[in-house]
Amino acid sequence: MNIQNYIVIALTAILSYPLAAAEIVAPTTELEEVIVTASPHQKLAREIAGSFNLLANEELQREAAATLGDTLQNQVGISSSSFGPGVGNPIIRGLGGKRVEVLQNSSSVGDASDISPDHAVASEALLAERIEILRGPATLRFGPGAIGGVVNVIDNRIHTVPFEGVEGAFETRYSSNGDARAIVGRLDGGYRGFNLHLDGVTRDSNNVSIPGSALSDIADADDSYGVIENSDAKANSFSTGISWVGEGVVIGFGYSELDSNYGLPPSSHEHHEEPEEPEESEEFVRIDMQQQSYQGKLLLTNLGDFLGQLDVDFGYTDYQHRELEIEGDQVAVGSLIESVNHDLRAELTHREYSGWRGAWGLQASNRDFGSSGEEAFIPASETLNRGIYWLEETTLPLGNLELGLRYDQQEISLTDQQIDHSTVNFGASWLIPINQQQRLSLVLSHSERAPAAEELLSNGVHIATSSFEIGEGNLDTESANSIEITWVYGDSDNSPFSARVSGYHNQFQRFIYLQDIGLALSHDLEEDGFQGIDACSADIGDFDNSAEEFSEAVGCFTYDQRDASFSGVEFETSWALSDSQRFELQGDLVRGRFDAGANRNIPRLPPAKFRASWIYENDSWRGAINITHAAAQTRAGENQLETDGYSKLDGSLSYQQESWSMFLKGQNLTNQSIRNATSFLRDIAPEAGRNLTVGVRYRF
């Protein structure tokens, strides 16, 4: 038995012990969190209709990981769309990409994560103060088409509340799987209304260990056993902010930069057959990403008896990444993607008038996108978005009513054409207090999303995904009519039992998706002058009558539209077993289907998932055991592989004092083989095996 197994046994024993010798203290009432993403009026958690997620304080410290998706994957209704260990993007209720708006301090992240699944979100969860995930009418504040929801990563780099003195924190952590190390630091200072913020993180990791073969369907896979090759990663991030908080005014400026380099699993860019010459060097692909971001804020409060405040945010982001093709000592740039984003968002609130309070807002963004290199598959374009929105809410005898309306225009400009779309989004929520312990909410919305540049214009081989992607220039606006009902019990006081249950249905018209059409790219047809889908074939004669050449050719994918529906249920409950112990249970299920067709299953949806947790907590100690069960995904979609179910055991133990804390976290303690149904690479890159993380944090 190796040392890691001894550590697992010891950790499990510690977490299972009730810690009876520790001092038991009664729970104290905590201040309820304000969810800043939910409303311009500083809305409390109990005032939000529908479902939401909040990750902050010690819970965020425990859950923080190298990617945003991994950080959020234990939240109800949220999954991670991994593309190897270096990429993990959030999936909300089965929806991701353009249908989930990822923000940094309420402004667009400005990266390329919504273009392709191999692009990571350019936001560092280890630097976040809190992460908020919201659905419903309030998402209209941040952009059109956020049908899945909004993820807002808040790092407090621009202070809007003054403080005096100096405070900060320092944290270091080490993870056994991949020999991963991270160092995080934060410093805040304030003097007579002037505030300064500094933070930074550096992290690096080696190849990820797995319990078995990386490949799911290859008998002779000795080279991939026990490790995901080329899965090492490193990143450095730094941000700073300065602000002045005066009477009725806040002026602030922030800057951040991120430098990240991560590898993609080797079979993600080639087919799985054995190479013709085994001694030949294998080709690897790495993503080398850099981003610089500038933010400005102007906040004017107490504008008068009717107007409340004016909040103006401006962002400028310069993003680029290179897809490096590495073979032996040779390094070539397969493609270079560059994106320059300008974002402006202004919101003006008004105080209560005739029983109503609300806000007007405008938002404008300009994205100058460019790509070059042999593997560039999206042409250069400029996307201009302009939108206005209006939110109002009032208190009625039967509860609180909130209404939202938004109108947007999108213009995509190329050298020889311009593509225009306009969208209208509106929503309503009704929050009904049943009694002091219970409330019920109903959310109705109509959402529209204009097709993105890559969905319209793609035409070429995308090396990272081993696909020939073909856009459709005549795509129409996608729309969805949605309903959600949520019941909440016992979260407004010290009730020993609390629960939240939500059911929802999204009915899509013209749902945009990337379809595997079962054909492969023929270079013979390309040489004969055929382009796009005309260069794709299933006839072996178009591949020099070679079955091997046909099997190694990249598959053809086209963007298409079909009516579809998504339905699901989520729940989370908590029982207080004593003053220091509680039991939590949560689960979620989403079912997505096309309305017509031979195969109606929508690809890459998460399976049903349940999570049970036992938690012990007093004034210094916190221990938890978590068991997560995911069902098999047998409705994988056309030309997609099914995934097996799994049960995963996690645990954590932490000790906290006034100025310092330490924690031990175990993930996948039983070393289960897990293939993520939402991942494009589930058949060649399973999730990480057993991992132990230890960390120390000091605050001053």
N, C-alpha and C positions, 0 to 999 in steps of 0.2 A: 504494500500500500504506500503510495507516494505522499509527500508532505501536504499536497493540496487536498487529498481525501481526508487527512487528519484535521485540517482546518475546517472543512465542510462539516464533519461530525461535531467538532467543538462548537462551531457557530450554531448549528441546529439545536444542540443541547442547551446552549445559553438562551436561545430565543424561546425554547419550550418551557423554561423554568419560570415560574410566576413571580420571581423576584420578591418573595414575601418579606425578606429582611429589609427591603428598602422602605423608606418612609412613605406612607400613603397620604396624599393630600387631596382635598376636594377640588373639583374643577372650578376654575375661576371664569367669570364672564369676560369674554374678549370683545373688543370693539369690532363691529361688523364691517366687512370690507366694502369699499366703494369701488365699483366696476367702472373705470373711466371710459372704456370702450363703448359701454352700453348707452350712454346718454351725455349730452352736453350739460346736464343739470346735476352731475355728481350723484348718480343713482346708486342706492344701496342694493346689496345682493337680493334681499327679500322683495325688492320693488321691480325686479326684472321678470317679464313674462317669457315663458319658454325656458329652454335649457341653455346652460352656459357652463364653461369650465374656467377655473382659476387655479393657477399654480404660483405660489409665492412663499417667501420666508424659508423655513427649514424644509418644507416639502419640496420646494424647487431645488434646494441644495441637494436633497437626496436623489431626485429624479433627473437632474441635469446630466446630459450626455453630450457626445461629440456632434450629434446632429439634432435638428429640431424635431424631426419625426420620432426619434428614439426617446427624446425628453418627454414627449406628450403621449406616447403609445399606451400608457397605463390609465389614461383618462377615458371615461366612458364615452363611447361613440367615436373614438379617434384611433386610427391605425397609422403605421409608418410604411410608406412606399419605398423600400430600400432598393438601391442599385449597387449592391456591394456595401461593405461596412462604411465607406466614405460618404455615402449619400443616404439620407433618410428624410423624406418630405412628408408633411402631414396629410392624411386622408381623413375627411370628416364625413361620416355617414355614406361612405363609398365614393365620395367625390373628392377630386384633387385637381392639381394643375391650375387652369384658369378659373375654376369654380371655387377656389379657396384663396382669399386675399391675405397675403402675409405682409405684415406691417412692422416697422421699427419705429417706436414712439409715434404711432398713428400716421406715419408716412410710408410710402411704398419702399420695400427693400431695394428694388431696382436691379435685381439680378436676372439670371436666365433660368432659374429653377422651374418656371412655368412653361419653358419651351421644350424641354426634353427631360426624361426621367433620370438621366445620368448627371444632371446638373444639380449641385447641392444648393440649399438656401444659404445666402450670404449673411447669416445672422448667428451670433455666438450665444448659445443658451447659457454658458457658464458665466456670462457677464450680465445676464438679465436680473432685474430686481423682481419682476413678476411677468407672467404670461397670461393673457386673457383670450379666451376663445368664445365667440358669440355667434348666435344665429338670430334671425328675426328682422323686424323693420329697422333696427338701429344699424344694421350692416349697410344701409343705404348711405350712411355718412361717409363711407370710405371707398366707394366705387360701385360700378354696375356689375351685375352678374355674379356676385359672391353667393351663389346658391348654396354651396356647402357651408360657408361661414367665413368669419374673419379671425385671424390669429394675430394678436398684437403683442410684440415683444417689447417690453418697457425696461429701459436701463437707467432712466433718471439722469441722463447726461446733462440735460438742461433743467436746472432747478427752477420751479415756479413758486416755491415756498421758501422764505428766507430762514437761515439758521446761523448761529454764531459758534465759532470754534472749529475744531478739526476732528474728523472721524474717518475711519477706514476699516479695511478688512484684508486679510491675506489667507489664501487657502492653497494647499498642495494635496494632490491625490495621486494614487497609483493603482492600476488595474492589472491583474495577473494575466488575463487573456490579451495577447498582443503586446505585453510588456509596455502598457500605455501609461504615460505620465502627463500631468497637467499642473500648471501653476497659475493662479489667478490672484490679482491684486486690485484694490479699489481705494481711492482717497478722495474725500470731500472736505472742502473748507469754505467757511462763510464769515464775512466781516462787513457789518453795516450795509447789508443789502446786496453785496457782491458775493457771488457763489462760484466755486470752481469744482470741477469734477474731473478725475483721471481714473482710467481703468485699463487693464490689459490682461491678456491670457496667452500662454504658449502651451501647446500640447503636441505630442507625437506618439505614434504607436507603430508596432511592427505588424507582420501578417497575423490575421485572426485565426485562432484554433477552432476546429469543429470536430464533432464526434463521429467521424466517418468520412466518406468520400464527398467531395464538393459536387460531383456529377451524379445525377439521380438515375440516369438511364444508360450508363455505359458500364459494361461488365469489366473491362480492363481499364481501371482508373486508379492504378497504384500511385501515379504521380500526383494525384489530387487528394490523396487520403490525409485527413487530419489537419489540413490547413487550406486556406483560400489564398492562393498565390497572388502577389501584386496587390494585396489589400492593405498595405501600410499607408499611413497618412501623417501629415504634420500641418500645423496651422499656427499662425501668430496673428493676434488682433489687438488693436489699441484704439481707444477713443478718449476724447476730452471735450469738455463743455464749459462755458462760462456764461453767467447770466447776472442781470441786475434786477432786483425786485424792489420796486418802489411802491408808493401809495397809488394803487389803481393801475399799475403798469408793470409788465415783465418784458424784458428784452434779452434774448439769449442766442447763442451761436454754438454749434457743436460740429465736431469733425471725428471721423473714424476711418480706419483702414483695416483691411483683412487680406492676408496672404495665405493661401491654402494650396496644398498639393496632395492629391490622393490618387490611388490606383484603382483601375477597374478590373474585376476578375478576368483572367485571360480568355476564357471562352465566351465572354460577352461580345467579342468582336470577331469571332470566327466560329465555324461549325465544329461539332464535337468529334469528328472522325479523326483517327490517328493520322498524323502527317505522313506524307509519302517518304520523307527522309527524316527519321527520328533524330538524327544527330544535328539537324539544322536548328539554329537558335529560335526559340519561341518569341513571338511578337507580343509586346505588352502595350497597353494604352494607359496614359496617366492624364489627369486634368490638373493644369497649373492655373490657378485662379487668383486674380488681384481685384480689389475693389477699394475705391476711395469715395467717401460719402460726406457731404456737407449739409448741415441742417441749420435753419434759422427760425426763430419764433418771436412773434409779437403778440402779447396778451394784454388787452385793455379791459379792466373790470369796472363795475359801478358806473356804467355809461349814462344812467338816468333812471327815472321812475318807470319807464316802459322797457327800454333796452337793458339787457343784462351785461354781456361781455362780448368782445370781438377777439377771436382766436385765429391767428394767421400762422401757418406753417409753410416753410419753403424748403425743398430738398433738391440737391444736385448730386447725382451718382455717376461715377465713371467706373464701368465694370468691363473686365475682359478676362477671357480664359483661352488657353491653348490646349488642344487635344494632341498630346505628344505620342507618337508612334515609336516605340523603342524595340530594337532588335539587335541583341548583342551590344556592341559599342556604338551602334548607329542610332541617332535620335533625329526624327523628322517631325515637323509640325504638320499634322494632318489637316487641321483647320484652326482658324483664329476667329473667335467670336468677340465682338466689341459692342458695347451698348452704353450710350450716354442718356441719362434720364433727367428731366426737369419736372418737378412736381410742385404745385401750388394748391393749397387748401385753405379756405377762409370760411369761418363759421361765426354767425352773429345770432345771439340768443335774445329772446324777449321774456320779460317777467310775466307773471300771470295777468291775463286780461280776459274778462268775461268768463273766467273759469278755465282758460286755456293758457298753456305755456309751451314754447317751442323754439325752433331755430331755423334759420335759412343758411344755406351754404353753397359755395361754388368750389369746383375742383377742376384743375387743368393739368394735363401732363403731356410731355412730348418725349418720345422714345426714338432715338436715332440708332438704328441697329445695322451692324455690318458684319459680314463674314467673308473669309477668304481662305484659300488653300484648296488642295485637291479634294478634300472630303467635305467642303462647305456645301450644304444642301439647302440652305435658305438664302435667298437673294437679299441684298441690302435694301432696307426700307426705312421709312420714317412714319411713326404712328402718333397721331395727335388725337387726344381725348379731351373733350370739354363737357362738363356736367354741372347741373344745378340740382339742389334737393331742398325739401321742406319737411320738417318734422313738427308734429303737434301732439300734445297729450292733455287729457283732462280727467278729473275724478267724477265719476257718476255714482248714483246710489248703489249700483250693483258692481262697482269696481272701477279700475283705472283703464282708460282707453287711450291707445297710442296709434297715430297714423303717420305714414311716411310716403313721400312721392319723390321720384327722381327722373330726370331726363338727361340723356347723354348723346353726344355725336362723336363718331370715330371716323378719322380719315387716315388711310394707309396710302402713302405716296411712294411710287417707284419712279425710275427714270422715264418710263413711257406710259404710265397709267396711274389712276387714282381710284381707290375703292372706298366707298362711303357706306356707313351704316348708322342708324339711329336706334336707340333703345329707350323704353319706358319701364320703370320698375316702381311698384307700389306695394305697400303692406299695411296690415293692421294687427294689433294685438290687444287682447282684453284680459286683464288680470282681475280675477274674482276672489276676494277673501271669503272663505266659507265660515271660518271661525278663527279663534286665536291660534289654533294649531295647524289649520289647513288652508290651502289656497289652490285655485284652479286657473289655468290660463289657456287661451285659444289664440293661435297665431295663423293668420292667412296672408299669403303674399303671391304676387305675380312678378317673376323675374325674367329679364331678357339679357342675353349676352351676345355681343357682336363677335363674329369669328376672328381669331387672331391671325397675325401675319403668317405664322408657320403652318396653320391649318389651310390657308389660302394658297400659299406660294411655294411650299416645300417641293423640291424636285432634285433628288440625288441620294447618294449612299450616305447614310449616317453610320459611321464606323463603330461608334460606341455601342449601338444597339443592334449592329449587324442587320440593318434593314435598308431597303430602298424606299424612301418615303415620298409620296406623291400627293401634293395638295390639290384642292378643288376650288378654283377661282369663283365658282358660282354658289358657294355655300351661303345659306340664308341665316338670319338671326335665330339663335336658339332661345327658346322660352320655356318656363316652367311655372305651373300653378301648384302651390304647396299649402298644406295644412298641417298643423302640429297642435296636439293637446298635451298639456303637462299638469300633473298633480303633485303637489309638494305637501309634506306633512312634517311638522315638528322641527323646523330648522331655525325658528325665530326666537327660541329660548333654550333653556337647559333640559329639554325633553330627553328622556333616556332612549327614545327611538325617533329616528328621522328617516324620511324616504323621499325620493324624487323618481317619478315614472313619466316617460314621454313616449308618445306614439306619433308617427308622422307619415306623410305620403307626398311625394313629388311626382307630378305628371308632366313629362317633358314633351314638347313638340320640337322636332328637328334637332334631336340630341346629336352633337358632333362627337365623333369618335374615330380612332385610328384602327382600321380593319385589316387583318391579315387575310389577303385574298387567295392564298394558297399557290401563288406563282413565284418564280424566281427570276432574278435579273440575268438576261443573256447578253454577254459582251459581243457575241456574234451579231445579234440584232442591233446593238448600239453601233457597231462598226458599219452596218448597212444603212445607218441614218435614222433608225427608229428611236424615239424618245418617250419618256414618261411610261405610262402603262403599256404602250405599244412595244416597249423593249422587254416586257415581262412575258414569261412563257412557262408552260408545264410540259412542253414537247421536248423530249430528249434530243431530238434532231437539231434543236437550236443551241445545244451544248456539245457540239462535235460528237454526238451519239455516245457521250461518256456519262455513265451513271454517277461516277465520282465527281465530275465537274458540276453536274446538276446538284448533287447533294451538298457541295461546298459553296454554291452560289448563294448570295444574300437574298432573303425573302422580300417580296414586294408588299407594301402596305399603302393603303389609300385612305384619305380622310373622307368620311361619308356622314350622312344624316339619316336618323330613323327616330320615330316616336318611341318613347321609353318611359318606364315608371320605376321609382325607387320607393320602397316602403320599409319601415323598420320600427323597432321598439328599443328603448333604453331604460335602465333602472339602476339606482344606487341606494343602498340602505345602510343604516348604522344602528347597532344596539349597544347600549352601555351595560356591560356585565358587572361592573363595580365602579368605584371612584377612579380606578386606575386602568381598567381594561375595557376594551370594546371589540365588537365583531362587525366587520363590514362585508357587504356583498354587492357586487355590481355585475351588469351584463349588458350586451348590446347585440342586435341582430339587424342586418340590412339585406333586403332582397331586391335585386335590380333585374328587370327584364325588358327586352324590346317588345313592342306591341304586336309585331308580326315578323314572320320569317321562319325558316327551317330551324335555326338554332337561335332561340330567343334569350339565351343567357348572356348578360353583359360581362366582358372579361375583367379579371383582376379585381374582384370584389372581396372584401374581408369576410371570413367565416363568422359564424356565431361565436361569441367569446364571453366567458364568465370568469370572475375573479373573486376569491374569498380571502379575507385578511383578518388575522388576529393581531391586535395592537395593545401593547402595554406602555403606559406613559405616566410619569410623575414629574416632579420638579426638575430632575436632572437626567433621568434615564428614559430612553424610548427604544422599544424593541418591536419588531413586526415579523410575521410569517405570512407570505402571500402565495396562494396557489392559483394559477391561471390555466383555464382549460379552453382551448380553441377547437371547434369541431372541424371535421374534414370539409374541404371545399370541393364538392362534387359537381357544382354548376360552374365550371371554369370558363365557359365561353368557347366560341368556335376556334379551332386550331390551338387551343390552350390546354396545358397539362393540369390535372387535378392535384390537390395537395392533401396529405394525410392530416388528421387531427393530432393534437399533442397536449400534454399537461406539463406545466413548467412551475418549478418551486423556486421562489425568491425569498430572501430574508434580509433584515437590516437591524443594526444595533447602534445606538448613538448615546453619547454622554455630553451634556452641555452645562457649562458654567457661565457666569456673567460675561466674561471676556473671551472665552475660548470654547471650542467644542471639537469632538472627534467622532468619526463614524466608520462603521464596517458594513459593507453591503455585499450580498451574494446574489448572483443572477444565474438562472438555469442551473441550480445546484445539482440536479440529477443528470446533467449533461445530456439533455434530450436533443435529438436531431429535429430541427424545426425548419420547415420551408414556408416562407411567407407568401400567402396567396396573392397579395397585392404587388409583389415584386416582379419586374420583367425578367429577373435572373433566378427565379426560384428553383429552376432545374439544374443550375450550375453553381449557385452560391447560397447555401443555407445560412441561417442566422448563427450567431456566435455560440460556441459551447460554454461550458462552465466559466464563470468569471467572478473574481473577488476583488472588491475595490475598498481601499482604506484611505481615509482623508482626515486632515486636521485643518481647522479654521480658527484664526485669531482675529478678534475685533477690538477696536479702540476708539 
